[in-house]
Amino acid sequence: MKQTIQVAIVGVTGYTGMELIRLLDNHPLFELRVVTSRREAGKRLQDIYPHLSGLKFGEMTIDPPDPKHIAEKCSLAFLAVPHGTAMDMAAALYQKGLKVVDLSADFRIRSRETYEKWYALDHSCPHLLGEAVYGLVELYQEEIRQAKLVANPGCYPSSIILGLYPALARDLIDAESLVIDSKSGATGAGRGAREEKLFCEVQDNFRAYALGGAHRHTPEVEQELSRYAGREITVSFNPHLLPVNRGILSTMYAGLKPGVSLQQIRQAYTDSYRHQEWVRILDPGVLPQIKNVRGTMLCDLGLVLDERTRRLIVVSAIDNLCRGASGQALANANLMSGLEVSAGLNLAPLVP
């Protein structure tokens, strides 16, 4: 039997930290030894998360985020802290020999200039940008196995990249025609208190935001899709806020190359994901729904051809907290630790 691996969650008070605790509770080899928060240091986890009372991690005391203390206790750390905060902690832990999975955007963008433009932050650790591996497990699995620093993908990009990779990689669609329409549950905006996230603002409402190429996930999407397309591409990415807790539904539109059939498209997707247990290509006539992936690592893909316009429509559904954040981080940690990618992550959907 393999020895347990001691892990830390840096920034345990947000939704991604909360989800990591849920997932680690049943992990066969990862042992949660340190949880940190500047604001809640000294409290027990069950003091801020009453649902943990009497459970495995409920009595754990929250520590201040001290790299030396984390390094003494753990060999791997999940960084569930805001953009701009993660980079310095990642550098400190990396220097101490820990493996790091960063759930912020600080190492997702390979270009320092692009990161600083879109996030309006100075990158203090540009020397690590070349060390970080983009953590989409279906497409970078071998690189992740060798990595010491993994940049966990954003939630919107996870749904989009998985939805478009096969068509772009096989040159079946016109990359310049891409329009992406994505909708997320309210947890995608984080746990911090803001007026637009109040119950009365979200419930019974549905709204667009950050239109016109303004959303910060845009360069991440373009970076990855350009890699698979083999050339620089620009996308129209348009996000919306759903009045639900969790889930992302992305609908993507692209013109088909001449002579390409829906049968060829379906074959490309089937071949690309044949050995990927979490990506499900739905049967013709069946479209993804967020309730069918809730709380899991699943990504459901539906493929439709609009014969009148010769446009491919790809619908992708994921859970933003699990597949789009904490579950994906755990899958990356599994690979970095020499474990099966699915360890602790074979979860049935939370239906209803």
GITA-V612708 format. One record per helix or strand of 2 or more residues. SS is the DSSP state (h for helix, s for strand). FROM is the first residue (numbers start at 0). TO is the last residue. If there is no record, write none. Layout:
{{SS/FROM/TO} {SS/FROM/TO}}
This chain:
{{s/4/9} {h/14/23} {s/29/35} {h/44/47} {h/49/51} {h/66/72} {s/75/78} {h/85/94} {s/98/101} {h/111/118} {h/125/127} {s/132/133} {h/136/145} {s/148/150} {h/154/168} {h/174/176} {s/178/183} {h/185/188} {h/194/196} {h/198/201} {s/206/208} {h/217/228} {s/235/240} {s/247/255} {h/261/271} {s/278/280} {h/289/291} {s/298/305} {s/310/317} {h/321/335}}
